[in-house]
Amino acid sequence: MRKDREDLRWEEVRTEHIVQDEWIDFRKSAYRFPDGTEYEPYYTYSRRDYVVIVATDTEGNYICVRQFRYGINEVTTEFPAGGVERKDGKCYGERKVGVLSEDTLETAKRELMEETGYVSDEWTHLLTVPSNATIADNYAYIYEAKNCRKVAEQNLDETEYLDVELHTADEIESYIKSGDFQQAMHITAWYLSKKQWK
C-alpha cells in the first residue's frame, strides 16, 4: 500500500501573476525543496475544468468534431468537449464547494447538444483526472454517451467554428496511430471507453 510522503512536498515561497485576466491565471513561482534549497522559476497556469465526451450514435459510429486548435496551429479531429461553468464568472480558480454553476454531467450533456445536436440517455462517468499535472491545475471530466440521436442543429458559441463527423472505431484507431487525433486527453478518453473502465 502506498504511503503519503509529506517529505516529498515542495513549498511555494513566492508567486508572481504574469497574466491574470478572466480567462487564465499564468504564474511564475519559486519553491523550497524538501532539503531546504529554493529554485525558480516554475511556470504554472490555472484554467477552467472541462468535459470530454466519447459519444456513439445508434449505429455505433463515433461522433467527432473538427476544429482549429491555435496551440498547434492545425485543424484537429477530436471528441466533443467544453468548459464547466462557474458561479463566480471566472474561467479558473479554487475548486471549493459550490463554485461550479453546473454538474459536470450536465456540462457534458450541454456540450454534446451544442456542438453536435445529439443527445443521449445512456451516460457513464469514466474518470476525472488532472489535465496536465506538471503545469496546470484544471481537471478533465471524461464521459461516455451511448446510442446518441440527433435532435437539433448545432448551437455554437460566437468563437466556435466546427464540423461534425461520424467515424468508425477502426477509423479512430487509425487516426490515433497516424498522429491525426491530436488531443492527448481525448486519446485517454478513447482508451478508457474501450476498456469499459467504470
Disulfide bonds with the S-S distance in Angstrom:
none
